[in-house]
Amino acid sequence: MADLLNLKEWVAVLGQLLMFALAAPMLVAWVKRVKCVLQNRKGPSLLQPYRDLSKLLKKEVRVAHTASPLFRATPYLVFSAVLVAASTVPLLQVHLPTTALADVIVLVGFLALARFFLALAGMDVGTAFGGMGASREMLISALAEPAMLMAIFTLTMSAHSTNLSSVIQHVLDTGLLLRPSLLFALLALLLVAIAETGRIPVDNPATHLELTMVHEAMILEYSGRHLALMEWAAQIKLLLYGVLISNVFFPWGIAETATAPALAIGALAILAKLVTLGMVLAVSETLVAKMRLFRVPAFLNLAFLLGLLGMLSYVILETSL
């Protein structure tokens, strides 16, 4: 019976990974569609990202003569690292075997591992664009990771655990309360998510201008299935941050038991949250222009300051109650 239970649990984990991989392109398509509606343009179909990935997977891979084996292996490493990071974030239910073993520090570590190999691949071929994009990516990550950890530590201090399942369960148990610490942590994590996923105003995923691109500069030399894996990993990363923000700060509706009705309610809840979050992202990208690169440190310093204010407000206000 124990073996059967473990098998069922790991089937649930694999099902979550499959849902992350299949739903990620849909979230990107939804954001694009809402932006087109706001700009009075006819938007693409919600299935267009799937068509693009299918077309890239069927194309021949072309590799530069100066590329090393690391360049060829990086798409698989990046995709695997992002997918494993997604397995640590509860999607439909609170408790999973991977969420019991991995915490938020592991999540940040896997995302940093993917970024490390992505930057190496950008510099591997020796092009000017790749090196430029890698240096910019490292600058952004060096400022974004401390801000993210500060926001997460604010949450983990209240839950007394760095485990995401424990944090979500703590928020569910305490109910909806007005907490300045959670508000500051939410704002900090939103700014970090914008920077980490390469969205406006930090980066623009729809441009290839050499003076503005960051992520696109590192994958310019990729083609075929390698480019498909890179694009797919970026889409999963966007969904990962969306699920993280939705289920940690607004966990209502997530299944606490692995029953069919609870999982169905959890699926509807996370769908509604992601639809709302995608609309908010589309509106913000429509109203806000791309900022210049030298202003990005100030943007991320604001995120770190918000996370620090969240921690201080918890220590000063909530621990004394």
N, C-alpha and C positions, 0 to 999 in steps of 0.2 A: 504493500500500500504506500509505503514511504517513497519507493522508487517511482510508482505511478504518479504520486503527488509532485515529485520533483520534475518528472517529465511534463506534467501539465503546466507547471510554473515556467519551465524553459520554453515551452510552446508559446506561452503568453509573452515572454520576452522577445522571441523571434517574431511574433505577430506585431508587437510594438515597433520593432525595427522596420518591418515591412511597411507599416502604416506611415512611419516617418519618411521612408524613402519614396513612397507613392504619393503622399500628400504634399510634400515640399514643393514640387513644381506648381501645384494648384494654388498655393498661397502666393507665389510670385506672380502667377497669372491674374489672381484676384486683385493684387495691388496695382498691376498695370491697367487692368480694366477700369478700376475706380478712378485712377489718374486720368485716363482718357475721357471718361464721362465728365470729370471736373473741368477738363480742358476743351470740351465740346468737340472731341474727336471720336471716331469710330474705333473702339478698342479691339484687340485680337481676341480670339476664342480662348476660353479657359483651358482648352486642350492643346494650345499652341506650344507651350514648353515641352510637352510630351512628344510632339512631332519633331521639335528641334533636337531633343535628346536622341530620338530614334534615328534621325537623319545623320547625326554625328557618329553614333555607334556603328553605322553601316559604312562610313567613309574610311578610306585608307589613312593610316597614320604616317605622317611625314616628320622625320626627325632631322635636326641640323647635324652636320658632320662633326661639329665641335662638342656635341652633347655627350655626356658621360652616362653610364648605367643609372646613376642617381636620377637623371632627368626622366628616364623611362619609367622608373619605379615610383616616382613621386606621386603621380595621379592615384595610384592604388593605395599608397600610404596615407595620403591626405583623405581620400574617401573613407578608408577604413577607420582612421582616427576620429573623424567627425561622426561616423555612424556609431562607433563605440561610445563616444561622448553622449550621443542621443539616447543610448540605452540606460544611462544613469539618471535621466529626467523622467519622472512619472508622467505618463500621457493620459491614460484612461483610469487607472487605479493607483492608489497611493503606494501599496507595497508590492515590490517585485524583487526577485533574487539579486539582480544587479544593483538596485537602489539600496538594498540592505548591506551590500559589500562596498559600494563606491559612494563617495560623498562629493561635495561641491569642489573640494580641492582636486580630486581626481578629474572632475569635469573640466576645470580650468587647465589642468595638466595636459589632457588629451587635445584640447583646442590649441594650446601652445605648441604641442608636438606637430600638429598639422600645419600651423603657421611657420614653424621652423623649417620644415621640409619644403614648404611652398616658397619661402624666401631663398633657400638654397637652389631650388630649381630655377628661380628667376635669374639668379646670377650665374648659373652653370654654363649656359650657352655663350655668355660673354657679350650680349647686346647691351646697348646703353639703356634701353627702356627697361629691360629686366632688372638691371642693377638699381636703376632709379626707383622702380616700384618696390623692390625688396628693402631698400633703405627707408622708404616712406612707411612701409608696412611695419618694420621694426620700431620706427619712431612712434607710430600710433599704438602698437601693442605694449611698448614700454610704459606708456602713460595710461592705457586702458585697463591693463591687468590689475594694477594697484587699486584703481577706482572700483573695479568689479569686486575684488576681494574685500574692500572696505564695506561695500554695500551688502555683500553676502554675510560678512562677519556681524553686521548689525542684526540680521535675521537670526543667525545661529546663536548669538548671545541670548536672545529672548527664548529660543527653543532649547538652549543648552546642548546643541548637537550640530555638527556640520553635515549630517545626513539629510538629504532633501526630503525624503519620506517623513522623517521626524519633524522637519520644519513645517511641512504641509499639514501634518496631523496636528501640530501645535496650533497653527492658525485656525484649523477647523474646530478644535476643542475650545479655544478662547472666544470664538465668534467674531462678529464684526464690531470692532472698536476703533475709535479715533486715536491713532497712535502717531505722533510726529516722527518717531524713528522709522516706522514702516513707510511713511510718505516720503521721507528723504531718501530712503533706500530704493524705493520704486523709481523716483526721479533719476537717481544716480545710475541705476541699472538700465533705464531707458536710454540715457545718453551713451552709455557704454555699448549697448546693443546696436545703436545706430553706427557707431564707429567700427565695431567689430564686424558687422555685416556689410560694411562698405556702402551705406545708404547716404542720401543727401541729408545734411549739408557737408559731411566729412568727405564722401566719395560719391561718384555717380556711376552706377553700373551700366548705364546706357551710352556712355561716351568712350571714345578712344583718342581723345586729345592728349598729347604727350605732357602738357603742362598740368593736367588735372587728374589723370588716372592713377590709381594705386593698385588695386587688385588686378585690373585688366592688363596692366603693364607686365605683370609676372607670368601671365598665361598667353601672351601674344604668340609665342613659338609653338604652342600646342595645337594639335589638330586631331580630327577623328575621335576615336573612343577616349583618348587621353583628355581632350578638351571636354568631352561629354562628362567624364568623371569629375573634372574640376568644377564645371558649372553645376553639376548635380550636388557636389559637396557644399558649394556656396548656398544653394537653395535649402539643403538640409540644415545648414547652420542658421539661416534666417528662421526656419520653422522651430529650431531648437530654442532660440532666444524667445520666440513668441510663446511657446509652450511653457518655458521657464517663468516668464513674467506672468502669464495667465494663471498657472496652477500654484505658484508660490504666493502671490499677492491676492489672487481671487480664486481660491481653491474650491469654491462652492459648486457642487455638482459632480466632482470627481468621485469615483467609486472607492468606497472603503472596504468592500468585499468583492470577491471575484464571481459574483452571480450575474446572470445574463441581464436582468432588469437594471442592476446597478451599472454595468458596463455600457448599456444602451443610453442611460441617462448621462453617464460620463462622456460618451461620444458626442451627444447632442450639446452638452455644456461646453466642451472644448471647441467644437465647431463654431458655436455662437461667439465665444471669446476671440477666436482667431479671425473670424469675419469682422468683428468690431475693431480688433487691433489692426487688421489690414486696412480698414477704412481710415483709421486715425493716421497710420503711416502714409497713406496716399494723400490725405489732406495736408499733412505737414510738409511732404515733399513738393506739393503744388504751391504752397504759400511761401516756403523758405528757399532761398537760392543757395547754390553751392558756395561754400566759404573758401577763402584762399588758404593755402597749406599752412602758412605761418600762424594762422588763427586757430588751427586744430589743437595745439597744446593748451590754449586757454579754454577751449571747449571741454577737453578732458580734465583739466584742472578743476573746472566747475563740477564735473561728475565726482571727482575725488573729494571735493569740499562738501558736496551734498552727502556722500557716504559718511564722511567724518562727522558732519552735523547729526546724521542719524544715530551714529554710535554714541555721541555725547548726549544727545537728547534721551537715549535709552538709559544711559548711566545716571543722568541727573534727574530725569522725571519719573521713569518707570520703575527703577530699582528702589526708589524711596516710597513707592506706594505699598 
